[in-house]
């Protein structure tokens, strides 16, 4: 619900306890596995070596992204803001991983060949949630924290859009 309403996202962010930490870990693992399986289906790779390599790259991407945000927050002395940036960025990605789970199950275990349809649906869901993430980051950054629009644009380009372009180039070409 935090993806669709700011009130629920703030409530989830405030309630840091063992249950929310378990939910964060489980949804993060689910997101990593689902993204890896979709990339493997797009590239049509079936070897264990390539699956481990893709999983490592996905894990590395998210750890690098979180690390860059934390480092920038430390350097610019806005650690609270960097914590919120990591939370909202990962919130949308984990929600996408959760939503994609039934589609990935159908993608790999359905009796008939429906890969192109499921991949198209997954792509539309991915674009929708990415646009929602961009909207919420823009809205929260300008209205709640008073950040200049240029800085939000730089963040979106460097840590959200640019890696997606590199992934698309690597997977599709």
C-alpha positions as CSV (number, residue, x, y, z in Angstrom):
1,X,0.0,0.0,0.0
2,X,3.0,2.3,0.5
3,X,3.5,2.5,-3.2
4,X,0.1,4.1,-3.8
5,X,-0.3,6.3,-0.7
6,X,2.3,8.3,1.1
7,X,0.5,7.8,4.4
8,X,1.1,4.0,4.3
9,X,4.7,4.4,3.2
10,X,5.4,6.8,6.2
11,X,3.7,4.4,8.5
12,X,5.8,1.5,7.3
13,X,8.9,3.6,7.6
14,X,8.2,4.6,11.2
15,X,7.4,1.1,12.3
16,X,11.0,-0.3,12.5
17,X,10.7,-3.6,14.3
18,X,11.6,-7.2,13.8
19,X,8.5,-7.9,11.6
20,X,9.2,-5.1,9.2
21,X,12.9,-6.1,8.9
22,X,11.8,-9.6,8.0
23,X,9.4,-8.3,5.5
24,X,12.2,-6.1,4.0
25,X,14.6,-9.1,3.7
26,X,12.0,-11.4,2.3
27,X,10.7,-8.9,-0.3
28,X,14.3,-8.0,-1.2
29,X,15.2,-11.6,-1.8
30,X,12.0,-12.1,-3.8
31,X,12.8,-9.1,-5.9
32,X,16.3,-10.3,-6.6
33,X,15.1,-13.8,-7.6
34,X,12.3,-12.5,-9.8
35,X,14.5,-10.0,-11.6
36,X,17.1,-12.6,-12.2
37,X,14.6,-15.1,-13.6
38,X,13.1,-12.5,-15.9
39,X,16.5,-11.5,-17.2
40,X,17.4,-15.1,-17.7
41,X,14.2,-15.7,-19.6
42,X,14.8,-12.7,-21.9
43,X,18.4,-13.8,-22.6
44,X,17.3,-17.4,-22.9
45,X,20.1,-18.6,-20.8
46,X,19.8,-21.9,-19.0
47,X,23.2,-22.5,-17.6
48,X,23.9,-22.4,-13.9
49,X,27.0,-20.2,-14.4
50,X,25.0,-17.5,-16.2
51,X,22.2,-17.7,-13.6
52,X,24.7,-17.1,-10.8
53,X,26.4,-14.3,-12.8
54,X,23.1,-12.5,-13.4
55,X,22.1,-12.9,-9.8
56,X,25.4,-11.5,-8.7
57,X,25.0,-8.6,-11.1
58,X,21.5,-7.8,-9.8
59,X,22.7,-8.0,-6.2
60,X,25.8,-5.9,-7.0
61,X,23.6,-3.3,-8.7
62,X,21.3,-2.8,-5.7
63,X,24.2,-2.8,-3.2
64,X,26.1,-0.3,-5.4
65,X,23.0,1.9,-5.6
66,X,22.4,1.8,-1.9
67,X,26.1,2.4,-1.2
68,X,26.2,5.5,-3.5
69,X,23.1,7.0,-1.9
70,X,24.5,6.4,1.6
71,X,27.9,7.8,0.7
72,X,26.3,10.9,-0.9
73,X,24.2,11.3,2.2
74,X,27.3,11.1,4.4
75,X,29.3,13.5,2.3
76,X,26.5,16.0,2.0
77,X,25.6,15.6,5.7
78,X,22.0,14.6,4.9
79,X,22.0,11.1,6.4
80,X,18.3,11.2,7.2
81,X,17.5,12.2,3.6
82,X,19.7,9.4,2.2
83,X,17.8,6.9,4.4
84,X,14.5,8.1,3.0
85,X,15.9,7.9,-0.6
86,X,17.0,4.3,-0.1
87,X,13.6,3.4,1.5
88,X,11.5,4.9,-1.3
89,X,13.7,3.6,-4.1
90,X,13.7,0.1,-2.7
91,X,10.0,0.3,-1.8
92,X,9.0,0.5,-5.4
93,X,11.5,-2.1,-6.5
94,X,10.4,-4.6,-3.8
95,X,6.7,-4.0,-4.7
96,X,7.5,-4.7,-8.3
97,X,9.3,-7.9,-7.2
98,X,6.2,-8.9,-5.2
99,X,3.8,-8.2,-8.0
100,X,6.0,-10.0,-10.6
101,X,6.1,-13.2,-8.5
102,X,2.9,-14.8,-9.9
103,X,4.0,-13.8,-13.4
104,X,7.4,-15.4,-13.0
105,X,5.7,-18.6,-11.7
106,X,3.4,-18.6,-14.8
107,X,6.4,-17.8,-17.0
108,X,8.4,-20.8,-16.0
109,X,5.7,-23.4,-15.1
110,X,2.8,-22.8,-17.4
111,X,1.9,-25.6,-19.7
112,X,1.6,-23.5,-22.9
113,X,4.2,-21.1,-24.3
114,X,3.1,-17.7,-22.9
115,X,6.6,-16.1,-22.5
116,X,6.1,-13.2,-24.8
117,X,2.8,-12.2,-23.3
118,X,4.1,-12.5,-19.7
119,X,7.2,-10.6,-20.6
120,X,5.1,-7.8,-22.1
121,X,2.9,-7.6,-19.1
122,X,6.0,-7.6,-16.9
123,X,7.5,-4.8,-18.9
124,X,4.3,-2.7,-18.6
125,X,4.2,-3.2,-14.9
126,X,7.9,-2.3,-14.7
127,X,7.4,0.9,-16.6
128,X,4.3,1.8,-14.6
129,X,6.0,1.4,-11.2
130,X,9.1,3.2,-12.4
131,X,7.0,6.2,-13.5
132,X,5.3,6.1,-10.1
133,X,8.7,6.0,-8.4
134,X,9.9,9.0,-10.4
135,X,6.7,10.9,-9.6
136,X,6.9,10.2,-5.9
137,X,10.6,11.0,-5.7
138,X,10.0,14.3,-7.6
139,X,7.0,15.2,-5.4
140,X,8.6,14.3,-2.1
141,X,11.9,15.9,-3.0
142,X,10.4,19.2,-4.0
143,X,7.5,19.5,-1.7
144,X,8.6,17.8,1.5
145,X,12.3,18.4,1.6
146,X,12.6,21.5,-0.6
147,X,15.3,20.1,-2.9
148,X,16.0,21.9,-6.1
149,X,14.5,20.2,-9.1
150,X,17.8,20.0,-10.9
151,X,19.3,17.9,-8.1
152,X,16.3,15.5,-8.2
153,X,16.7,15.3,-12.0
154,X,20.4,14.4,-11.5
155,X,19.5,11.7,-9.0
156,X,16.9,10.2,-11.3
157,X,19.2,10.2,-14.3
158,X,22.3,8.8,-12.6
159,X,20.9,6.3,-10.2
160,X,17.5,5.3,-11.7
161,X,17.4,5.9,-15.5
162,X,21.0,5.4,-16.5
163,X,21.4,1.9,-15.0
164,X,18.2,0.8,-16.7
165,X,19.5,2.0,-20.0
166,X,22.7,0.0,-19.5
167,X,20.7,-3.1,-18.5
168,X,18.5,-2.7,-21.6
169,X,21.5,-2.4,-23.8
170,X,23.2,-5.4,-22.2
171,X,20.1,-7.6,-22.3
172,X,18.6,-6.7,-25.6
173,X,21.7,-6.1,-27.8
